[in-house]
């Protein structure tokens, strides 16, 4: 009987679906286990083989815990709102609701093909009004709350109002991120404020608040982007330019949670690298704010420093290009230079500015005064200082800070040495252990001892204050897009009024045309009928929508209670499922999603809506499966003047050569085989490279490879004899779809030219008689790199069980690894070999079959031998340990060893095989369910119990002894560890190989060293 994986997998996927075998109850006497994947954005491209890696790992673990007796919640849904979905819809001329639905249907088919144990009855989609009703509801809870620094938690805004009415804001001063002209006000002043003033003040306290702020604006996408959505000055989605722009935005006051977010990292099982990434993003530091007066101006520059001990080494100050005082302090002489520099900086992202090695800046013409000795200090503007961190200004100490040092050297700013011989003039030294020099009242002190003394002096003189600072900024929470959750907010007379909770959900209106509004407003601003609210006269709805991370910040809670129309999640249910026990997803969400989700959880906890303040107990970050990209090589050349004394080149000739070089440096649609590239020793710069190319001499007439039109044009230009082809022959790599390249890296160029329009009428050049060879490179798997492998193709060829096990077999789940199908055949052979333990080959003789009437089945009810039990229990121990610690690749190897050993023992015992199937079921569920059912089990293998380990079978009771004759190793023999000298001698002399070497010679001596060796002397 053959292993017909296609029929088996189709059969069981249908039966599992019809029986609802994966549906899980919120009430159970079993211990709970919540296993969660970071849910996917359903892109139009569908899944490639890299996407399911984490899903397979979580599925194995969920199935394993179910077999171990747990009530397992393993849900799945779709992150369906957001910029990618809208952009895809716009690019393809289809409404995002339709494209999202189509994409989800495609994803669902692909996921079902792999055989996941998701409880689809709990599916959520962030774009579903039944879901985003509660996203809007949670937003309203954040809007109606403030962060009480006295109790260190979020509380009702009404409590804050009561406090203002009794004592003004003397108890609850403005948050550091608040932008309001008042510092303090009394109870009487509060009562005398009109509604607009009161609401403006409250807005500066709300956890979800609206304000004017500088944002990352992408004109091409027509929206604001979060910092983690901008890479090197362009949008992560599409690579469009991003600039800084001031807009009215909604924010979440995540800065108030900075310390709690740091503390919470100590209570969760995240990798150390993940904790470090989050800690660095929060960026807590201890220091002081120091005020520097601006010379001849009625202004003060306030800086934040963690090293007040270096204040006498300040040689210049740097303010952010966005700093409010730039225009005020810039002198007339420097005005044009400063304005030109600000224009340059405006196009740069914060990440790009911080990562850039190039030193840029401009002098304002103004000077600050050192607060202790009155020394004049240059004030510069530079992009490496950010407005949002600290005060947007720094005091630069070149002898102690490398970036300041390079800046000073670049602009020839004199450097003051405050650390004596610890500064060599060649590089900065950030030491805290040097003895201070040239440092006024702290001269002669060790730097670290001087920090507190300077801090105290600053506060004593009223020119500074001790302060804890954070890099983290309040999270921008609005997008100028259509495809997102509408804000449940109505604006009237500049006041934001929340909708009543019974008015939710506020539905996203249907719009046929999606285009940006005026002045940076979103598409909803074009829908006048939706914007106006007649029942609330003279008011308008908020035209922005929420960002993609709104729905993903709390989805783990909705999975617990997805059909509840009365509340976002019943408290009894959320108490039962509690935190997510295992969360699996990529590191690309390390900062954005994880921080926001952790903050939302803490807010909900503060408000008494859930009983825990960290959403995820354990986080596993799966590595990336990279693609093995294929490249063919687009050729080019450089024309050079002939270096002969007989040739005279006119200026016109030089212009013609330059024109030809510009026109034909890359020869369109002419490609070189990679072996020819190597043969010619061709060098290849990237088109973006600014570096000089090191010329390499070649003994080859490359003009033979030029196309005839180029030769004709050289002739028509009258340059024959006046130019030569350069000794340098250039090529540029270009991706080619991997479907057209075989395992020997050979390109099917004819098929490529026929089927792919990009390569129509291409010319392919190879060594004589050879095929076109491609080069290979490991890259991120993506459609743009043409290296995507569709899991459907592999499942159709090998089956879902093979695909699941092979993905795990590639390597540790946390590590990135290249996709390579060469090993998948071995995993498929393993499953066939497993099948042979249960069923005979169709071609096997009837005499070898054990079923009644010579049927193919092989299993028997015979009692297992100790050797068979030993193989099984070694596997039980190994598989259980490896699965618990997510070492799935070594578990797959252990299965292979186990099946090989049972095959060698010709084991077909039902007791052994049933246990083996239970062990394997999380990894290869379809074949295990089929074989389990074939052996007469009426219930699903999912409801079996994980085999119990009997450690006694793991105790070694025999040893393989090397047996030597006259000092030469001749064989090995397994001998019981309890055997006596006489028994050993009897066993050894009875061995056929020993008999052959001994023949009839008398044995003079048998040396037996227990646990080591046996030696015969004949």
URPE-V828521 format. One record per pair of residues at least 12 apart in sequence whose C-alpha atoms are under 7 Angstrom apart, sorted by sequence separation. I is the first residue (numbers start at 1). J is the second residue. If there is no record, write none. Layout:
I;J  I;J
//
This chain:
62;74  144;156  145;157  290;302  291;303  366;378  367;379  422;434  434;446  435;447  557;569  601;613  602;614  740;752  879;891  929;941  960;972  961;973  1005;1017  144;157  289;302  290;303  366;379  433;446  434;447  560;573  601;614  878;891  960;973  961;974  1003;1016  1004;1017  170;184  289;303  290;304  433;447  560;574  601;615  960;974  961;975  1003;1017  1004;1018  85;100  169;184  289;304  364;379  419;434  432;447  433;448  959;974  960;975  1003;1018  169;185  288;304  289;305  363;379  364;380  399;415  419;435  432;448  598;614  840;856  958;974  959;975  1002;1018  168;185  169;186  262;279  287;304  288;305  363;380  364;381  398;415  399;416  419;436  420;437  557;574  598;615  839;856  840;857  958;975  959;976  1001;1018  37;55  168;186  287;305  288;306  362;380  363;381  399;417  418;436  419;437  488;506  525;543  639;657  806;824  839;857  840;858  914;932  958;976  959;977  167;186  168;187  287;306  361;380  362;381  418;437  524;543  838;857  839;858  875;894  957;976  958;977  80;100  167;187  220;240  286;306  287;307  288;308  361;381  362;382  418;438  486;506  838;858  957;977  998;1018  37;58  166;187  321;342  341;362  361;382  418;439  522;543  806;827  837;858  838;859  165;187  168;190  218;240  360;382  361;383  405;427  486;508  521;543  522;544  639;661  703;725  35;58  164;187  218;241  405;428  485;508  521;544  638;661  875;898  918;941  218;242  258;282  338;362  399;423  165;190  179;204  217;242  218;243  402;427  746;771  747;772  802;827  164;190  165;191  178;204  216;242  217;243  338;364  402;428  746;772  747;773  802;828  35;62  216;243  217;244  401;428  638;665  746;773  747;774  871;898  919;946  981;1008  216;244  217;245  400;428  401;429  637;665  745;773  746;774  918;946  215;244  216;245  399;428  400;429  401;430  636;665  637;666  698;727  745;774  175;205  214;244  215;245  334;364  353;383  354;384  398;428  399;429  400;430  636;666  697;727  798;828  871;901  174;205  214;245  215;246  334;365  353;384  635;666  636;667  697;728  214;246  215;247  482;514  635;667  696;728  915;947  213;246  214;247  331;364  583;616  695;728  212;246  213;247  330;364  331;365  582;616  587;621  868;902  212;247  213;248  330;365  331;366  580;615  581;616  582;617  583;618  584;619  585;620  586;621  635;670  42;78  212;248  213;249  330;366  574;610  575;611  579;615  580;616  581;617  582;618  583;619  584;620  585;621  586;622  634;670  635;671  33;70  39;76  41;78  211;248  212;249  329;366  579;616  580;617  581;618  582;619  583;620  584;621  585;622  586;623  634;671  635;672  32;70  33;71  34;72  35;73  36;74  39;77  40;78  41;79  42;80  210;248  211;249  345;383  571;609  579;617  584;622  633;671  634;672  30;69  31;70  32;71  33;72  34;73  35;74  36;75  39;78  40;79  41;80  210;249  211;250  571;610  632;671  633;672  30;70  31;71  32;72  33;73  34;74  39;79  210;250  482;522  553;593  632;672  633;673  778;818  872;912  30;71  209;250  210;251  480;521  481;522  482;523  632;673  76;118  208;250  209;251  480;522  481;523  482;524  28;71  75;118  208;251  209;252  553;596  554;597  74;118  75;119  76;120  208;252  549;593  553;597  74;119  75;120  80;125  81;126  207;252  208;253  864;909  77;123  78;124  79;125  80;126  81;127  207;253  492;538  683;729  684;730  686;732  75;122  76;123  77;124  78;125  79;126  80;127  492;539  553;600  682;729  683;730  684;731  685;732  862;909  75;123  77;125  78;126  359;407  491;539  492;540  682;730  684;732  738;786  860;908  861;909  967;1015  24;73  490;539  491;540  737;786  738;787  859;908  860;909  861;910  490;540  491;541  735;785  736;786  737;787  858;908  859;909  860;910  963;1013  964;1014  965;1015  966;1016  490;541  491;542  735;786  859;910  961;1012  962;1013  963;1014  964;1015  965;1016  966;1017  489;541  490;542  961;1013  962;1014  963;1015  964;1016  965;1017  966;1018  489;542  961;1014  487;542  59;116  42;100  59;117  486;544  487;545  44;103  146;205  486;545  487;546  43;103  46;106  47;107  146;206  147;207  317;377  321;381  485;545  486;546  42;103  46;107  145;206  146;207  316;377  317;378  318;379  319;380  320;381  321;382  484;545  485;546  42;104  144;206  145;207  315;377  316;378  317;379  318;380  319;381  320;382  321;383  484;546  143;206  316;379  317;380  318;381  319;382  320;383  481;544  482;545  484;547  143;207  318;382  323;387  480;544  481;545  42;107  142;207  143;208  320;385  322;387  479;544  480;545  834;899  142;208  143;209  319;385  320;386  478;544  479;545  830;896  837;903  320;387  478;545  479;546  478;546  479;547  323;392  477;546  478;547  477;547  838;908  837;908  876;947  295;367  320;392  877;949  294;367  295;368  319;392  320;393  876;949  294;368  295;369  319;393  293;368  294;369  318;393  319;394  647;722  812;887  292;368  293;369  318;394  812;888  873;949  292;369  317;394  318;395  812;889  873;950  292;370  317;395  318;396  811;889  292;371  316;395  317;396  390;469  810;889  316;396  642;722  808;888  809;889  873;953  874;954  314;395  315;396  641;722  642;723  808;889  873;954  314;396  315;397  389;471  641;723  642;724  314;397  640;723  641;724  809;892  870;953  313;397  639;723  640;724  869;953  870;954  388;473  639;724  640;725  304;390  639;725  640;726  304;391  310;397  638;725  639;726  805;892  303;391  638;726  302;391  637;726  303;393  304;394  669;759  676;766  302;393  303;394  637;728  676;767  303;395  637;729  670;762  671;763  672;764  673;765  636;729  637;730  669;762  670;763  671;764  672;765  673;766  636;730  669;763  670;764  671;765  672;766  22;117  24;119  635;730  636;731  22;118  23;119  635;731  22;119  634;731  635;732  23;121  633;731  634;732  675;773  633;732  634;733  673;772  674;773  315;415  633;733  634;734  673;773  674;774  315;416  632;733  633;734  673;774  674;775  13;115  244;346  631;733  632;734  243;346  244;347  313;416  631;734  632;735  243;347  313;417  631;735  632;736  242;347  243;348  313;418  630;735  631;736  243;349  630;736  242;349  630;737  630;738  147;256  629;738  233;348  233;349  232;349  805;923  230;349  232;351  233;352  804;923  805;924  231;351  232;352  801;924  801;925  801;926  312;439  309;447  309;450  309;451  632;774  308;451  631;774  632;775  307;451  630;774  631;775  309;454  630;775  631;776  308;454  630;776  308;455  629;776  630;777  628;776  629;777  628;777  629;778  628;778  629;779  627;778  628;779  626;778  627;779  84;237  626;779  627;780  626;780  627;781  626;781  629;785  629;787  628;787  627;787  627;788  288;455  291;463  290;463  291;464  290;464  289;464  290;465  288;464  289;465  288;465  289;466  288;466  289;467  287;466  288;467  287;467  286;467  287;468  286;468  285;468  286;469  285;469  284;469  285;470  284;470  283;470  284;471  282;470  283;471  282;471  283;472  281;471  282;472  623;813  628;818  281;472  622;813  623;814  625;816  626;817  627;818  628;819  622;814  623;815  624;816  625;817  626;818  627;819  621;814  622;815  623;816  624;817  625;818  626;819  625;819  255;472  255;473  255;474  254;474  253;474  254;475  252;474  253;475  251;474  252;475  251;475  252;476  251;476  252;477  250;476  251;477  249;476  250;477  250;478  249;478  226;476  224;479  223;479  224;480  223;480  222;480  223;481  222;516  199;495  196;495  278;591  274;590  257;599  254;599  269;617  270;618  268;617  269;618  270;619  264;614  268;618  269;619  136;487  136;488  132;485  140;498  137;501  228;592  133;504  133;505  132;505  129;505  129;507  86;483  82;483  81;483  82;484  81;484  135;550  135;551  126;551  134;568  122;559  122;562  154;603  154;606  155;607  153;606  154;607  82;547  82;548  81;548  79;552  75;559  58;584  54;584  54;585  34;577  36;580  32;577  35;580  34;580  35;581  36;582  37;583  38;584  26;573  34;581  35;582  36;583  37;584  38;585  33;581  34;582  35;583  36;584  37;585  54;622  50;624  50;625  110;792  115;800  114;800  113;800  48;788  49;789  48;789  49;790  48;790  49;791  47;790  48;791  56;804  53;807  6;799  5;799  61;883  3;832  3;835  1;839  1;840  2;841  1;841  2;842  1;842  1;856  64;922  63;922  60;922  60;923  67;942  67;943  67;944  68;945  67;945  68;946  67;946  12;926  9;926  8;926  8;927  8;930
//
